Amino acid sequence: MTPEERQEALRRHGLTETQDGYALSLRGFQKAARRALDLRKLGDLEAARMLALSPEDSLRWEYARCLQIDAFTSEIQRQEFKI
């Protein structure tokens, strides 16, 4: 994966790189909320707890950030092992 492709993947997932790791954009938060809804339908209790929190709650944002980092990392790994 080229640096440009990596930056595009970050943008798609609503993430930006910072000195401390990754920051989540509003777009990334919205994507994570949709993903959490899907996970809740599959019986994921953590996703259900996250969705029960207020959108302003920092824990909800942290959970959303983790969801998006996970999705980004999975995409990177798929690209690296693509034959």
N, CA, C and O atoms as a Maestro MAE file, in Angstrom:
{
 s_m_m2io_version
 :::
 2.0.0
}

f_m_ct {
 s_m_title
 :::
 protein
 m_atom[332] {
  # First column is atom index #
  i_m_mmod_type
  r_m_x_coord
  r_m_y_coord
  r_m_z_coord
  i_m_residue_number
  s_m_chain_name
  s_m_pdb_residue_name
  s_m_pdb_atom_name
  i_m_atomic_number
  :::
  1 25 0.857 -1.173 0.000 1 A "MET " " N  " 7
  2 3 0.000 0.000 0.000 1 A "MET " " CA " 6
  3 2 0.902 1.234 0.000 1 A "MET " " C  " 6
  4 15 1.812 1.361 0.819 1 A "MET " " O  " 8
  5 25 0.631 2.116 -0.916 2 A "THR " " N  " 7
  6 3 1.418 3.342 -1.016 2 A "THR " " CA " 6
  7 2 0.990 4.333 0.078 2 A "THR " " C  " 6
  8 15 -0.091 4.194 0.650 2 A "THR " " O  " 8
  9 25 1.820 5.315 0.361 3 A "PRO " " N  " 7
  10 3 1.426 6.343 1.344 3 A "PRO " " CA " 6
  11 2 0.134 7.059 0.957 3 A "PRO " " C  " 6
  12 15 -0.661 7.420 1.825 3 A "PRO " " O  " 8
  13 25 -0.075 7.264 -0.331 4 A "GLU " " N  " 7
  14 3 -1.302 7.922 -0.786 4 A "GLU " " CA " 6
  15 2 -2.532 7.047 -0.538 4 A "GLU " " C  " 6
  16 15 -3.582 7.536 -0.122 4 A "GLU " " O  " 8
  17 25 -2.385 5.753 -0.798 5 A "GLU " " N  " 7
  18 3 -3.485 4.824 -0.545 5 A "GLU " " CA " 6
  19 2 -3.795 4.736 0.950 5 A "GLU " " C  " 6
  20 15 -4.954 4.636 1.353 5 A "GLU " " O  " 8
  21 25 -2.751 4.775 1.753 6 A "ARG " " N  " 7
  22 3 -2.924 4.746 3.212 6 A "ARG " " CA " 6
  23 2 -3.683 5.986 3.684 6 A "ARG " " C  " 6
  24 15 -4.590 5.883 4.510 6 A "ARG " " O  " 8
  25 25 -3.316 7.153 3.164 7 A "GLN " " N  " 7
  26 3 -4.006 8.389 3.525 7 A "GLN " " CA " 6
  27 2 -5.468 8.350 3.094 7 A "GLN " " C  " 6
  28 15 -6.347 8.833 3.808 7 A "GLN " " O  " 8
  29 25 -5.718 7.781 1.940 8 A "GLU " " N  " 7
  30 3 -7.091 7.650 1.459 8 A "GLU " " CA " 6
  31 2 -7.891 6.717 2.371 8 A "GLU " " C  " 6
  32 15 -9.054 6.985 2.674 8 A "GLU " " O  " 8
  33 25 -7.267 5.629 2.805 9 A "ALA " " N  " 7
  34 3 -7.939 4.700 3.729 9 A "ALA " " CA " 6
  35 2 -8.240 5.397 5.056 9 A "ALA " " C  " 6
  36 15 -9.319 5.214 5.619 9 A "ALA " " O  " 8
  37 25 -7.306 6.182 5.552 10 A "LEU " " N  " 7
  38 3 -7.549 6.944 6.783 10 A "LEU " " CA " 6
  39 2 -8.749 7.872 6.602 10 A "LEU " " C  " 6
  40 15 -9.615 7.957 7.473 10 A "LEU " " O  " 8
  41 25 -8.792 8.558 5.474 11 A "ARG " " N  " 7
  42 3 -9.892 9.484 5.203 11 A "ARG " " CA " 6
  43 2 -11.219 8.744 5.143 11 A "ARG " " C  " 6
  44 15 -12.215 9.203 5.702 11 A "ARG " " O  " 8
  45 25 -11.235 7.588 4.458 12 A "ARG " " N  " 7
  46 3 -12.464 6.799 4.343 12 A "ARG " " CA " 6
  47 2 -13.004 6.387 5.707 12 A "ARG " " C  " 6
  48 15 -14.217 6.298 5.901 12 A "ARG " " O  " 8
  49 25 -12.107 6.137 6.643 13 A "HIS " " N  " 7
  50 3 -12.513 5.691 7.976 13 A "HIS " " CA " 6
  51 2 -12.698 6.854 8.950 13 A "HIS " " C  " 6
  52 15 -13.024 6.646 10.118 13 A "HIS " " O  " 8
  53 25 -12.490 8.065 8.470 14 A "GLY " " N  " 7
  54 3 -12.702 9.235 9.312 14 A "GLY " " CA " 6
  55 2 -11.638 9.402 10.383 14 A "GLY " " C  " 6
  56 15 -11.917 9.866 11.488 14 A "GLY " " O  " 8
  57 25 -10.421 9.021 10.042 15 A "LEU " " N  " 7
  58 3 -9.311 9.109 10.986 15 A "LEU " " CA " 6
  59 2 -8.231 10.042 10.462 15 A "LEU " " C  " 6
  60 15 -8.042 10.179 9.253 15 A "LEU " " O  " 8
  61 25 -7.530 10.679 11.384 16 A "THR " " N  " 7
  62 3 -6.321 11.423 11.052 16 A "THR " " CA " 6
  63 2 -5.242 10.979 12.023 16 A "THR " " C  " 6
  64 15 -5.530 10.628 13.168 16 A "THR " " O  " 8
  65 25 -4.003 10.995 11.563 17 A "GLU " " N  " 7
  66 3 -2.891 10.627 12.430 17 A "GLU " " CA " 6
  67 2 -2.438 11.849 13.223 17 A "GLU " " C  " 6
  68 15 -2.323 12.952 12.689 17 A "GLU " " O  " 8
  69 25 -2.188 11.626 14.493 18 A "THR " " N  " 7
  70 3 -1.654 12.671 15.362 18 A "THR " " CA " 6
  71 2 -0.398 12.131 16.031 18 A "THR " " C  " 6
  72 15 -0.041 10.967 15.849 18 A "THR " " O  " 8
  73 25 0.260 12.968 16.793 19 A "GLN " " N  " 7
  74 3 1.440 12.518 17.530 19 A "GLN " " CA " 6
  75 2 1.094 11.425 18.525 19 A "GLN " " C  " 6
  76 15 1.924 10.566 18.825 19 A "GLN " " O  " 8
  77 25 -0.120 11.456 19.035 20 A "ASP " " N  " 7
  78 3 -0.553 10.505 20.061 20 A "ASP " " CA " 6
  79 2 -1.287 9.293 19.508 20 A "ASP " " C  " 6
  80 15 -1.719 8.442 20.284 20 A "ASP " " O  " 8
  81 25 -1.439 9.189 18.213 21 A "GLY " " N  " 7
  82 3 -2.154 8.065 17.620 21 A "GLY " " CA " 6
  83 2 -3.102 8.528 16.538 21 A "GLY " " C  " 6
  84 15 -2.691 9.195 15.588 21 A "GLY " " O  " 8
  85 25 -4.369 8.179 16.676 22 A "TYR " " N  " 7
  86 3 -5.377 8.535 15.688 22 A "TYR " " CA " 6
  87 2 -6.462 9.387 16.320 22 A "TYR " " C  " 6
  88 15 -6.860 9.164 17.463 22 A "TYR " " O  " 8
  89 25 -6.932 10.359 15.567 23 A "ALA " " N  " 7
  90 3 -8.058 11.191 15.992 23 A "ALA " " CA " 6
  91 2 -9.237 10.866 15.084 23 A "ALA " " C  " 6
  92 15 -9.058 10.534 13.912 23 A "ALA " " O  " 8
  93 25 -10.437 10.964 15.633 24 A "LEU " " N  " 7
  94 3 -11.655 10.627 14.914 24 A "LEU " " CA " 6
  95 2 -12.378 11.890 14.480 24 A "LEU " " C  " 6
  96 15 -12.566 12.812 15.274 24 A "LEU " " O  " 8
  97 25 -12.779 11.927 13.232 25 A "SER " " N  " 7
  98 3 -13.568 13.052 12.731 25 A "SER " " CA " 6
  99 2 -15.051 12.775 12.974 25 A "SER " " C  " 6
  100 15 -15.427 11.666 13.354 25 A "SER " " O  " 8
  101 25 -15.879 13.775 12.757 26 A "LEU " " N  " 7
  102 3 -17.324 13.595 12.880 26 A "LEU " " CA " 6
  103 2 -17.799 12.525 11.895 26 A "LEU " " C  " 6
  104 15 -18.639 11.691 12.233 26 A "LEU " " O  " 8
  105 25 -17.268 12.557 10.705 27 A "ARG " " N  " 7
  106 3 -17.626 11.547 9.695 27 A "ARG " " CA " 6
  107 2 -17.259 10.143 10.184 27 A "ARG " " C  " 6
  108 15 -18.022 9.196 9.997 27 A "ARG " " O  " 8
  109 25 -16.096 10.018 10.808 28 A "GLY " " N  " 7
  110 3 -15.680 8.732 11.361 28 A "GLY " " CA " 6
  111 2 -16.591 8.283 12.491 28 A "GLY " " C  " 6
  112 15 -16.898 7.098 12.617 28 A "GLY " " O  " 8
  113 25 -17.025 9.241 13.318 29 A "PHE " " N  " 7
  114 3 -17.950 8.938 14.409 29 A "PHE " " CA " 6
  115 2 -19.267 8.405 13.845 29 A "PHE " " C  " 6
  116 15 -19.824 7.438 14.364 29 A "PHE " " O  " 8
  117 25 -19.757 9.037 12.786 30 A "GLN " " N  " 7
  118 3 -21.012 8.611 12.171 30 A "GLN " " CA " 6
  119 2 -20.893 7.207 11.573 30 A "GLN " " C  " 6
  120 15 -21.805 6.391 11.706 30 A "GLN " " O  " 8
  121 25 -19.768 6.933 10.917 31 A "LYS " " N  " 7
  122 3 -19.552 5.607 10.353 31 A "LYS " " CA " 6
  123 2 -19.473 4.562 11.459 31 A "LYS " " C  " 6
  124 15 -20.013 3.464 11.324 31 A "LYS " " O  " 8
  125 25 -18.805 4.906 12.547 32 A "ALA " " N  " 7
  126 3 -18.678 3.975 13.665 32 A "ALA " " CA " 6
  127 2 -20.032 3.709 14.312 32 A "ALA " " C  " 6
  128 15 -20.309 2.585 14.728 32 A "ALA " " O  " 8
  129 25 -20.869 4.727 14.398 33 A "ALA " " N  " 7
  130 3 -22.205 4.543 14.971 33 A "ALA " " CA " 6
  131 2 -23.014 3.566 14.121 33 A "ALA " " C  " 6
  132 15 -23.723 2.716 14.660 33 A "ALA " " O  " 8
  133 25 -22.914 3.681 12.803 34 A "ARG " " N  " 7
  134 3 -23.614 2.740 11.919 34 A "ARG " " CA " 6
  135 2 -23.063 1.320 12.094 34 A "ARG " " C  " 6
  136 15 -23.812 0.344 12.093 34 A "ARG " " O  " 8
  137 25 -21.757 1.232 12.242 35 A "ARG " " N  " 7
  138 3 -21.143 -0.083 12.450 35 A "ARG " " CA " 6
  139 2 -21.588 -0.662 13.792 35 A "ARG " " C  " 6
  140 15 -21.850 -1.860 13.894 35 A "ARG " " O  " 8
  141 25 -21.673 0.177 14.815 36 A "ALA " " N  " 7
  142 3 -22.119 -0.279 16.132 36 A "ALA " " CA " 6
  143 2 -23.563 -0.779 16.069 36 A "ALA " " C  " 6
  144 15 -23.911 -1.748 16.743 36 A "ALA " " O  " 8
  145 25 -24.397 -0.132 15.271 37 A "LEU " " N  " 7
  146 3 -25.778 -0.597 15.100 37 A "LEU " " CA " 6
  147 2 -25.791 -2.007 14.516 37 A "LEU " " C  " 6
  148 15 -26.554 -2.861 14.967 37 A "LEU " " O  " 8
  149 25 -24.957 -2.248 13.525 38 A "ASP " " N  " 7
  150 3 -24.871 -3.578 12.925 38 A "ASP " " CA " 6
  151 2 -24.374 -4.600 13.945 38 A "ASP " " C  " 6
  152 15 -24.897 -5.711 14.030 38 A "ASP " " O  " 8
  153 25 -23.362 -4.215 14.715 39 A "LEU " " N  " 7
  154 3 -22.830 -5.122 15.738 39 A "LEU " " CA " 6
  155 2 -23.878 -5.422 16.808 39 A "LEU " " C  " 6
  156 15 -23.976 -6.550 17.291 39 A "LEU " " O  " 8
  157 25 -24.653 -4.414 17.173 40 A "ARG " " N  " 7
  158 3 -25.703 -4.617 18.177 40 A "ARG " " CA " 6
  159 2 -26.731 -5.621 17.659 40 A "ARG " " C  " 6
  160 15 -27.211 -6.466 18.415 40 A "ARG " " O  " 8
  161 25 -27.066 -5.530 16.381 41 A "LYS " " N  " 7
  162 3 -28.010 -6.490 15.792 41 A "LYS " " CA " 6
  163 2 -27.475 -7.920 15.872 41 A "LYS " " C  " 6
  164 15 -28.247 -8.877 15.929 41 A "LYS " " O  " 8
  165 25 -26.152 -8.055 15.876 42 A "LEU " " N  " 7
  166 3 -25.523 -9.370 15.975 42 A "LEU " " CA " 6
  167 2 -25.360 -9.821 17.424 42 A "LEU " " C  " 6
  168 15 -24.805 -10.886 17.695 42 A "LEU " " O  " 8
  169 25 -25.851 -8.998 18.352 43 A "GLY " " N  " 7
  170 3 -25.799 -9.371 19.762 43 A "GLY " " CA " 6
  171 2 -24.593 -8.856 20.537 43 A "GLY " " C  " 6
  172 15 -24.354 -9.294 21.662 43 A "GLY " " O  " 8
  173 25 -23.841 -7.946 19.962 44 A "ASP " " N  " 7
  174 3 -22.665 -7.401 20.637 44 A "ASP " " CA " 6
  175 2 -23.106 -6.464 21.765 44 A "ASP " " C  " 6
  176 15 -23.635 -5.382 21.511 44 A "ASP " " O  " 8
  177 25 -22.881 -6.893 23.019 45 A "LEU " " N  " 7
  178 3 -23.316 -6.112 24.177 45 A "LEU " " CA " 6
  179 2 -22.537 -4.808 24.318 45 A "LEU " " C  " 6
  180 15 -23.095 -3.790 24.729 45 A "LEU " " O  " 8
  181 25 -21.263 -4.837 23.981 46 A "GLU " " N  " 7
  182 3 -20.456 -3.619 24.080 46 A "GLU " " CA " 6
  183 2 -20.974 -2.544 23.125 46 A "GLU " " C  " 6
  184 15 -21.032 -1.366 23.478 46 A "GLU " " O  " 8
  185 25 -21.341 -2.951 21.935 47 A "ALA " " N  " 7
  186 3 -21.905 -1.997 20.974 47 A "ALA " " CA " 6
  187 2 -23.229 -1.443 21.486 47 A "ALA " " C  " 6
  188 15 -23.508 -0.255 21.322 47 A "ALA " " O  " 8
  189 25 -24.039 -2.285 22.100 48 A "ALA " " N  " 7
  190 3 -25.316 -1.833 22.656 48 A "ALA " " CA " 6
  191 2 -25.073 -0.814 23.774 48 A "ALA " " C  " 6
  192 15 -25.773 0.195 23.858 48 A "ALA " " O  " 8
  193 25 -24.097 -1.074 24.619 49 A "ARG " " N  " 7
  194 3 -23.768 -0.121 25.694 49 A "ARG " " CA " 6
  195 2 -23.280 1.202 25.116 49 A "ARG " " C  " 6
  196 15 -23.639 2.273 25.604 49 A "ARG " " O  " 8
  197 25 -22.455 1.118 24.071 50 A "MET " " N  " 7
  198 3 -21.932 2.331 23.425 50 A "MET " " CA " 6
  199 2 -23.071 3.170 22.873 50 A "MET " " C  " 6
  200 15 -23.083 4.390 23.038 50 A "MET " " O  " 8
  201 25 -24.026 2.524 22.219 51 A "LEU " " N  " 7
  202 3 -25.134 3.256 21.612 51 A "LEU " " CA " 6
  203 2 -26.083 3.840 22.653 51 A "LEU " " C  " 6
  204 15 -26.820 4.780 22.359 51 A "LEU " " O  " 8
  205 25 -26.072 3.293 23.863 52 A "ALA " " N  " 7
  206 3 -26.917 3.820 24.927 52 A "ALA " " CA " 6
  207 2 -26.352 5.112 25.521 52 A "ALA " " C  " 6
  208 15 -27.065 5.856 26.195 52 A "ALA " " O  " 8
  209 25 -25.074 5.371 25.267 53 A "LEU " " N  " 7
  210 3 -24.443 6.590 25.782 53 A "LEU " " CA " 6
  211 2 -24.848 7.798 24.944 53 A "LEU " " C  " 6
  212 15 -25.207 7.664 23.774 53 A "LEU " " O  " 8
  213 25 -24.787 8.956 25.544 54 A "SER " " N  " 7
  214 3 -25.058 10.206 24.831 54 A "SER " " CA " 6
  215 2 -23.984 10.427 23.761 54 A "SER " " C  " 6
  216 15 -22.821 10.090 23.983 54 A "SER " " O  " 8
  217 25 -24.356 10.987 22.604 55 A "PRO " " N  " 7
  218 3 -23.359 11.274 21.568 55 A "PRO " " CA " 6
  219 2 -22.242 12.215 22.053 55 A "PRO " " C  " 6
  220 15 -21.151 12.230 21.482 55 A "PRO " " O  " 8
  221 25 -22.514 12.982 23.089 56 A "GLU " " N  " 7
  222 3 -21.496 13.895 23.621 56 A "GLU " " CA " 6
  223 2 -20.550 13.203 24.598 56 A "GLU " " C  " 6
  224 15 -19.521 13.771 24.963 56 A "GLU " " O  " 8
  225 25 -20.879 11.998 25.023 57 A "ASP " " N  " 7
  226 3 -20.077 11.271 26.009 57 A "ASP " " CA " 6
  227 2 -18.728 10.885 25.412 57 A "ASP " " C  " 6
  228 15 -18.670 10.307 24.326 57 A "ASP " " O  " 8
  229 25 -17.654 11.200 26.112 58 A "SER " " N  " 7
  230 3 -16.311 10.902 25.600 58 A "SER " " CA " 6
  231 2 -16.078 9.400 25.459 58 A "SER " " C  " 6
  232 15 -15.305 8.980 24.599 58 A "SER " " O  " 8
  233 25 -16.730 8.583 26.285 59 A "LEU " " N  " 7
  234 3 -16.580 7.129 26.149 59 A "LEU " " CA " 6
  235 2 -17.177 6.631 24.836 59 A "LEU " " C  " 6
  236 15 -16.644 5.714 24.210 59 A "LEU " " O  " 8
  237 25 -18.283 7.240 24.427 60 A "ARG " " N  " 7
  238 3 -18.887 6.848 23.147 60 A "ARG " " CA " 6
  239 2 -17.938 7.199 22.000 60 A "ARG " " C  " 6
  240 15 -17.770 6.419 21.063 60 A "ARG " " O  " 8
  241 25 -17.327 8.366 22.081 61 A "TRP " " N  " 7
  242 3 -16.366 8.772 21.057 61 A "TRP " " CA " 6
  243 2 -15.149 7.859 21.057 61 A "TRP " " C  " 6
  244 15 -14.638 7.522 19.989 61 A "TRP " " O  " 8
  245 25 -14.676 7.454 22.222 62 A "GLU " " N  " 7
  246 3 -13.509 6.576 22.295 62 A "GLU " " CA " 6
  247 2 -13.840 5.204 21.696 62 A "GLU " " C  " 6
  248 15 -13.030 4.633 20.965 62 A "GLU " " O  " 8
  249 25 -15.021 4.683 22.004 63 A "TYR " " N  " 7
  250 3 -15.435 3.414 21.428 63 A "TYR " " CA " 6
  251 2 -15.521 3.534 19.903 63 A "TYR " " C  " 6
  252 15 -15.074 2.647 19.176 63 A "TYR " " O  " 8
  253 25 -16.094 4.629 19.436 64 A "ALA " " N  " 7
  254 3 -16.208 4.854 17.993 64 A "ALA " " CA " 6
  255 2 -14.824 4.935 17.344 64 A "ALA " " C  " 6
  256 15 -14.608 4.395 16.258 64 A "ALA " " O  " 8
  257 25 -13.907 5.600 18.003 65 A "ARG " " N  " 7
  258 3 -12.534 5.709 17.486 65 A "ARG " " CA " 6
  259 2 -11.914 4.316 17.368 65 A "ARG " " C  " 6
  260 15 -11.273 3.999 16.366 65 A "ARG " " O  " 8
  261 25 -12.106 3.494 18.389 66 A "CYS " " N  " 7
  262 3 -11.567 2.131 18.364 66 A "CYS " " CA " 6
  263 2 -12.182 1.304 17.238 66 A "CYS " " C  " 6
  264 15 -11.481 0.540 16.574 66 A "CYS " " O  " 8
  265 25 -13.481 1.454 17.024 67 A "LEU " " N  " 7
  266 3 -14.130 0.743 15.919 67 A "LEU " " CA " 6
  267 2 -13.503 1.133 14.582 67 A "LEU " " C  " 6
  268 15 -13.246 0.277 13.737 67 A "LEU " " O  " 8
  269 25 -13.263 2.417 14.400 68 A "GLN " " N  " 7
  270 3 -12.712 2.883 13.132 68 A "GLN " " CA " 6
  271 2 -11.240 2.487 12.976 68 A "GLN " " C  " 6
  272 15 -10.799 2.175 11.870 68 A "GLN " " O  " 8
  273 25 -10.494 2.497 14.055 69 A "ILE " " N  " 7
  274 3 -9.103 2.030 13.986 69 A "ILE " " CA " 6
  275 2 -9.088 0.554 13.602 69 A "ILE " " C  " 6
  276 15 -8.265 0.129 12.791 69 A "ILE " " O  " 8
  277 25 -9.996 -0.223 14.181 70 A "ASP " " N  " 7
  278 3 -10.094 -1.641 13.849 70 A "ASP " " CA " 6
  279 2 -10.426 -1.834 12.370 70 A "ASP " " C  " 6
  280 15 -9.817 -2.666 11.699 70 A "ASP " " O  " 8
  281 25 -11.381 -1.075 11.868 71 A "ALA " " N  " 7
  282 3 -11.757 -1.183 10.450 71 A "ALA " " CA " 6
  283 2 -10.592 -0.773 9.546 71 A "ALA " " C  " 6
  284 15 -10.332 -1.426 8.535 71 A "ALA " " O  " 8
  285 25 -9.897 0.299 9.904 72 A "PHE " " N  " 7
  286 3 -8.749 0.767 9.127 72 A "PHE " " CA " 6
  287 2 -7.649 -0.297 9.121 72 A "PHE " " C  " 6
  288 15 -7.093 -0.616 8.070 72 A "PHE " " O  " 8
  289 25 -7.343 -0.839 10.290 73 A "THR " " N  " 7
  290 3 -6.291 -1.849 10.406 73 A "THR " " CA " 6
  291 2 -6.640 -3.094 9.590 73 A "THR " " C  " 6
  292 15 -5.778 -3.671 8.926 73 A "THR " " O  " 8
  293 25 -7.896 -3.500 9.644 74 A "SER " " N  " 7
  294 3 -8.329 -4.662 8.855 74 A "SER " " CA " 6
  295 2 -8.148 -4.409 7.363 74 A "SER " " C  " 6
  296 15 -7.713 -5.292 6.623 74 A "SER " " O  " 8
  297 25 -8.485 -3.202 6.929 75 A "GLU " " N  " 7
  298 3 -8.320 -2.869 5.508 75 A "GLU " " CA " 6
  299 2 -6.853 -2.910 5.112 75 A "GLU " " C  " 6
  300 15 -6.507 -3.443 4.057 75 A "GLU " " O  " 8
  301 25 -5.998 -2.356 5.943 76 A "ILE " " N  " 7
  302 3 -4.553 -2.350 5.660 76 A "ILE " " CA " 6
  303 2 -4.044 -3.780 5.560 76 A "ILE " " C  " 6
  304 15 -3.295 -4.110 4.641 76 A "ILE " " O  " 8
  305 25 -4.441 -4.623 6.494 77 A "GLN " " N  " 7
  306 3 -3.987 -6.014 6.483 77 A "GLN " " CA " 6
  307 2 -4.478 -6.746 5.246 77 A "GLN " " C  " 6
  308 15 -3.728 -7.520 4.651 77 A "GLN " " O  " 8
  309 25 -5.726 -6.518 4.847 78 A "ARG " " N  " 7
  310 3 -6.234 -7.156 3.633 78 A "ARG " " CA " 6
  311 2 -5.417 -6.737 2.419 78 A "ARG " " C  " 6
  312 15 -5.109 -7.560 1.556 78 A "ARG " " O  " 8
  313 25 -5.065 -5.451 2.354 79 A "GLN " " N  " 7
  314 3 -4.284 -4.951 1.216 79 A "GLN " " CA " 6
  315 2 -2.879 -5.542 1.201 79 A "GLN " " C  " 6
  316 15 -2.355 -5.866 0.135 79 A "GLN " " O  " 8
  317 25 -2.264 -5.687 2.377 80 A "GLU " " N  " 7
  318 3 -0.900 -6.212 2.452 80 A "GLU " " CA " 6
  319 2 -0.825 -7.672 2.043 80 A "GLU " " C  " 6
  320 15 0.177 -8.112 1.480 80 A "GLU " " O  " 8
  321 25 -1.876 -8.423 2.323 81 A "PHE " " N  " 7
  322 3 -1.852 -9.856 2.039 81 A "PHE " " CA " 6
  323 2 -2.589 -10.230 0.762 81 A "PHE " " C  " 6
  324 15 -2.805 -11.407 0.473 81 A "PHE " " O  " 8
  325 25 -2.973 -9.201 -0.002 82 A "LYS " " N  " 7
  326 3 -3.646 -9.437 -1.270 82 A "LYS " " CA " 6
  327 2 -2.646 -10.013 -2.271 82 A "LYS " " C  " 6
  328 15 -1.515 -9.544 -2.392 82 A "LYS " " O  " 8
  329 25 -3.094 -11.027 -2.972 83 A "ILE " " N  " 7
  330 3 -2.205 -11.669 -3.963 83 A "ILE " " CA " 6
  331 2 -2.673 -11.304 -5.351 83 A "ILE " " C  " 6
  332 15 -2.073 -11.732 -6.338 83 A "ILE " " O  " 8
  :::
 }
 m_bond[331] {
  # First column is bond index #
  i_m_from
  i_m_to
  i_m_order
  :::
  1 1 2 1
  2 2 3 1
  3 3 4 2
  4 3 5 1
  5 5 6 1
  6 6 7 1
  7 7 8 2
  8 7 9 1
  9 9 10 1
  10 10 11 1
  11 11 12 2
  12 11 13 1
  13 13 14 1
  14 14 15 1
  15 15 16 2
  16 15 17 1
  17 17 18 1
  18 18 19 1
  19 19 20 2
  20 19 21 1
  21 21 22 1
  22 22 23 1
  23 23 24 2
  24 23 25 1
  25 25 26 1
  26 26 27 1
  27 27 28 2
  28 27 29 1
  29 29 30 1
  30 30 31 1
  31 31 32 2
  32 31 33 1
  33 33 34 1
  34 34 35 1
  35 35 36 2
  36 35 37 1
  37 37 38 1
  38 38 39 1
  39 39 40 2
  40 39 41 1
  41 41 42 1
  42 42 43 1
  43 43 44 2
  44 43 45 1
  45 45 46 1
  46 46 47 1
  47 47 48 2
  48 47 49 1
  49 49 50 1
  50 50 51 1
  51 51 52 2
  52 51 53 1
  53 53 54 1
  54 54 55 1
  55 55 56 2
  56 55 57 1
  57 57 58 1
  58 58 59 1
  59 59 60 2
  60 59 61 1
  61 61 62 1
  62 62 63 1
  63 63 64 2
  64 63 65 1
  65 65 66 1
  66 66 67 1
  67 67 68 2
  68 67 69 1
  69 69 70 1
  70 70 71 1
  71 71 72 2
  72 71 73 1
  73 73 74 1
  74 74 75 1
  75 75 76 2
  76 75 77 1
  77 77 78 1
  78 78 79 1
  79 79 80 2
  80 79 81 1
  81 81 82 1
  82 82 83 1
  83 83 84 2
  84 83 85 1
  85 85 86 1
  86 86 87 1
  87 87 88 2
  88 87 89 1
  89 89 90 1
  90 90 91 1
  91 91 92 2
  92 91 93 1
  93 93 94 1
  94 94 95 1
  95 95 96 2
  96 95 97 1
  97 97 98 1
  98 98 99 1
  99 99 100 2
  100 99 101 1
  101 101 102 1
  102 102 103 1
  103 103 104 2
  104 103 105 1
  105 105 106 1
  106 106 107 1
  107 107 108 2
  108 107 109 1
  109 109 110 1
  110 110 111 1
  111 111 112 2
  112 111 113 1
  113 113 114 1
  114 114 115 1
  115 115 116 2
  116 115 117 1
  117 117 118 1
  118 118 119 1
  119 119 120 2
  120 119 121 1
  121 121 122 1
  122 122 123 1
  123 123 124 2
  124 123 125 1
  125 125 126 1
  126 126 127 1
  127 127 128 2
  128 127 129 1
  129 129 130 1
  130 130 131 1
  131 131 132 2
  132 131 133 1
  133 133 134 1
  134 134 135 1
  135 135 136 2
  136 135 137 1
  137 137 138 1
  138 138 139 1
  139 139 140 2
  140 139 141 1
  141 141 142 1
  142 142 143 1
  143 143 144 2
  144 143 145 1
  145 145 146 1
  146 146 147 1
  147 147 148 2
  148 147 149 1
  149 149 150 1
  150 150 151 1
  151 151 152 2
  152 151 153 1
  153 153 154 1
  154 154 155 1
  155 155 156 2
  156 155 157 1
  157 157 158 1
  158 158 159 1
  159 159 160 2
  160 159 161 1
  161 161 162 1
  162 162 163 1
  163 163 164 2
  164 163 165 1
  165 165 166 1
  166 166 167 1
  167 167 168 2
  168 167 169 1
  169 169 170 1
  170 170 171 1
  171 171 172 2
  172 171 173 1
  173 173 174 1
  174 174 175 1
  175 175 176 2
  176 175 177 1
  177 177 178 1
  178 178 179 1
  179 179 180 2
  180 179 181 1
  181 181 182 1
  182 182 183 1
  183 183 184 2
  184 183 185 1
  185 185 186 1
  186 186 187 1
  187 187 188 2
  188 187 189 1
  189 189 190 1
  190 190 191 1
  191 191 192 2
  192 191 193 1
  193 193 194 1
  194 194 195 1
  195 195 196 2
  196 195 197 1
  197 197 198 1
  198 198 199 1
  199 199 200 2
  200 199 201 1
  201 201 202 1
  202 202 203 1
  203 203 204 2
  204 203 205 1
  205 205 206 1
  206 206 207 1
  207 207 208 2
  208 207 209 1
  209 209 210 1
  210 210 211 1
  211 211 212 2
  212 211 213 1
  213 213 214 1
  214 214 215 1
  215 215 216 2
  216 215 217 1
  217 217 218 1
  218 218 219 1
  219 219 220 2
  220 219 221 1
  221 221 222 1
  222 222 223 1
  223 223 224 2
  224 223 225 1
  225 225 226 1
  226 226 227 1
  227 227 228 2
  228 227 229 1
  229 229 230 1
  230 230 231 1
  231 231 232 2
  232 231 233 1
  233 233 234 1
  234 234 235 1
  235 235 236 2
  236 235 237 1
  237 237 238 1
  238 238 239 1
  239 239 240 2
  240 239 241 1
  241 241 242 1
  242 242 243 1
  243 243 244 2
  244 243 245 1
  245 245 246 1
  246 246 247 1
  247 247 248 2
  248 247 249 1
  249 249 250 1
  250 250 251 1
  251 251 252 2
  252 251 253 1
  253 253 254 1
  254 254 255 1
  255 255 256 2
  256 255 257 1
  257 257 258 1
  258 258 259 1
  259 259 260 2
  260 259 261 1
  261 261 262 1
  262 262 263 1
  263 263 264 2
  264 263 265 1
  265 265 266 1
  266 266 267 1
  267 267 268 2
  268 267 269 1
  269 269 270 1
  270 270 271 1
  271 271 272 2
  272 271 273 1
  273 273 274 1
  274 274 275 1
  275 275 276 2
  276 275 277 1
  277 277 278 1
  278 278 279 1
  279 279 280 2
  280 279 281 1
  281 281 282 1
  282 282 283 1
  283 283 284 2
  284 283 285 1
  285 285 286 1
  286 286 287 1
  287 287 288 2
  288 287 289 1
  289 289 290 1
  290 290 291 1
  291 291 292 2
  292 291 293 1
  293 293 294 1
  294 294 295 1
  295 295 296 2
  296 295 297 1
  297 297 298 1
  298 298 299 1
  299 299 300 2
  300 299 301 1
  301 301 302 1
  302 302 303 1
  303 303 304 2
  304 303 305 1
  305 305 306 1
  306 306 307 1
  307 307 308 2
  308 307 309 1
  309 309 310 1
  310 310 311 1
  311 311 312 2
  312 311 313 1
  313 313 314 1
  314 314 315 1
  315 315 316 2
  316 315 317 1
  317 317 318 1
  318 318 319 1
  319 319 320 2
  320 319 321 1
  321 321 322 1
  322 322 323 1
  323 323 324 2
  324 323 325 1
  325 325 326 1
  326 326 327 1
  327 327 328 2
  328 327 329 1
  329 329 330 1
  330 330 331 1
  331 331 332 2
  :::
 }
}
